[in-house]
């Protein structure tokens, strides 16, 4: 697959590399199957994050979980250099909205590739927040597998 590139407010381009997807369930609240897609985000051809987006198509409310593993990747990078980040996504009447949540409350927080699960307090108001929201925006706008999440309420 070719990389989709998204220019962000910092003047550099982020690219997504969609990898795979999985369907599982059914969802305990609605009976629909849940979908998870994942891939990587690169900056200047270096991987800066892995992403996982999970949602249940057909839920009345357009919602999803965006889980990220951010940090250094490659042979010389260990799990200590990577952090887990979790966000709730909602498609509101006013448009799309992300809200940082505690990564320890999501499966990504205990992923074997992660050295630390970041809390909401460790992100909001900190410089890392800009990077995280740029990564989420890139994934949200460029990954065609989640196109249904971009649709506004009618």
Secondary structure, 3 states (H helix, E strand, C coil): CCCEEEECCCCCEEEEEEEEEEEECCCCCCCCCEEEEEEEEEECCEEEEEEEEEECCCCCCCEEEEEEEEECCCCCCCHHHEEEEEEEEEEECCEEEEEEECHHHCHHHHCCCCCEECCHHHCCCCCHHHHHHHHHHHHHHHCHHHHHHHCCCC
